[in-house]
Amino acid sequence: MLCAHWSRLRRVSSRSCCATALRSTHSSTRLSSSPERIMKTFCSVWLLLSVVELSPAQEPPLPETAEDMASTGDLEPTHYPARRAAQVALHYLNTRHGSPFRVFGLQQVHKASAEDVEAGGRKYKLDFSVTDWASGSAGPALRCSADVLFPRTERHSAPDVKLRCEALQQINRTVQEEEAFYQKHIPPDSAVSARDIPDSYGNMSEEMQPFWRLARVAASFIMLRESSENTEFNMVQMASVTQQESSEEQLMLEFVVLLHDLPSQEIVQWKLLASWSPDRGVRVLQTEWQPRCPHATKPPN
Amino acid sequence: MYCKLTLLVHITSAALATTQVLRIHVESEDHIQALKELEEDVDSVLDFWSHGFSTERPIDIRVPHTNLSAVKDFLKKNNVPFTVMINNVQELLEREKAEMVSNAKMERSTKSFNFAAYHDLETLYSFMDTLVASHPNLITKVHIGNSYENRPMYALKFSTGGVSRPAIWVDAGIHSREWVTQASAIASNYGVDPSVTSLLGQMDIYLMIVTNPDGYVFTHTNNRMWRKTRSVNSGSSCRGVDPNRNWDAGFGGPGASKDPCSESYHGPYANSEVEVKNVVDLIMGHGNFKSFISIHSYSQLLMYPYGYTCTDIPDKSELHSVGTAAIKELTSLYNTIYQVGSICKIIYQASGGSIDWTYNIGIKYSFAFELRDTGYYGFLLPANQIIPTAEETWLGLKYIMEYVCNHPY
């Protein structure tokens, strides 16, 4: 109990710390305040000296905050601000178009730019390509464009995404596989349950792959909601799947998923209840964050 | 083209009549075909000691005495070169039997090690010994110190001689959950790349396969997602320090946590972690490293300093173009796309990182890799991707090493 409370505090406090840092760099006019100009001059002189001396055994530069990375205007497509925003757009795409036989992955960001908006947030404009991860990197790429708005509010709120992908409707729909999978598991006696998919060695059976993809799509709802400019989420494991009694002709699945956040390197565990059918797609009905006491070993079975 | 002389002989219980083991260096498809014929023809009698025929590795066949002349005739007829021990076999055997049997076991185990699987620490360490024993003039095992839980830390030193030659350092597995890194590092010993020979004529290579052994064991026994060391943090029930936030470069700055329970906890002070201190001491003591390359996963990136600040290093242009060219080599194999950039700009600001420290002490060619994939499997990369990952990464590493060798400073 104490662990849960403290974990939440740590999470919230680190997030608000980041938000505060970014907010304060925003309120100062970028690049034109005296301390910053002095710093820039110092760094330039130091760099010049280093080049002349051909040896980096000088006083190393003082660390800066992340303000240079939060710049407005065109962004370097291979750098993380653009990539994080694109991943958010990907999570959105997967919530809308993911299925047991389709999960999209980011192939490349082509162009990106960012600007502050009046309501107090930052909007990213992105031009990027995605592939169907299920068919491997050799699969055809889809070109997409998106506006991703990260709000700046006291408490975290979900980013807003507007997305357009060309030819989305024309991509090979996996109708037959979906129907077969649905028919196989909708009967009342179907009671699928599994743990640790993939296992430690990356093994995942054919039979489990559609469940893993469903977990990935369902997790996308959470990843989308929890994302900010300071996070970059992936699902690293479907810790468990337990089929529930079908409801309204939907497959009902309870998942526990492990998410990995790249900047903090934390592993975050969520339990969720999702429904799926070929007609209605994936819907997430309940989510519950499951704090893991970091000093504990395996969770009790 | 003559084959290496390796003497592998087997004694049958009937004293005088001996079997022989023929070592064959296959040079062409025709040779491979001939061997396949041989295997099919008398397969119950001949004992093939190698799996699969290729021009990359010699093939050993144990041939019973009664079949010797027939087999040799066949090989000669097909122009397949082979070597065998002939004179005074009996006498020689008495003297060398023990050594040969043991060598044979070594040879078999280096060829039979399954590179396409994830192994525990004991297996990796035992294979390191096998490698050293089968390449005694090239590879030595350097005990650089012990981990927090007192496990030995070993680096493999590849050297053709000289005294304190300029050297290249490669480490894997500093973050224990990044299993494809330890697996790729050990798989880089699969097959011998002849182009490395000339490099090894001038430089030494140090390869540290398991840089965080305590963490690695923990990922097998308790928590597959463990990243840090396993040191006890005073005043906290949480263990471990992020070994890649513990180096003396911008230590304690942005991009590392003060919280012992965090995955990126920097530790109480720089080099507090014995795992880090051991590497620092080796690098400083050696004094002649020209390149330092650290292998991580996942994200498919090749990065250069700095992580602790987004200010460009003085050598940014050069390192960026070396990185870009290295990635081109890597991508050429399986079309795996990588990005190149400084740590701070391409992934995140992170202080106390190893390659920032090495760059600041003058090791110009400091790089960090993030291997496959981009998040689909993440840390749980399927074992069938180990060898392709190792192969493509090797191409990138090789480019960097050759560049370092050609650009002494």
Interface residues (C-beta under 8 A of the other chain):
Chain A: R10 S14 C43 L47 S50 V51 S55 P56 A57 P60 P61 L62 P63 E64 T65 A66 D68 M69 E76 T78 H79 Y80 V103 G105 L106 Q107 Q108 W133 S137 A138 P198 D199 S200 Y201 G202 N203 M204 N234 M235 V236 Q237 L258 H260 L262 P263 S264 Q265 E266 I267 P294 H295 T297 K298
Chain B: A117 Y118 W179 T219 H220 N222 N223 R224 M225 R227 S236 S237 C238 R239 D242 A249 G250 G253 P254 S257 D259 C261 S262 E263 S264 S299 Y306 Y308 T309 C310 T311 D312 I313 P314 D315 N335 T336 I337 Q339 V340 G341 C344 K345 I346 I347 Y348 Q349 S351 Y359 N360 I361 G362 K364 T374 G375 Y376 Y377 G378 F379 L380 L381 P382 A383 Q385
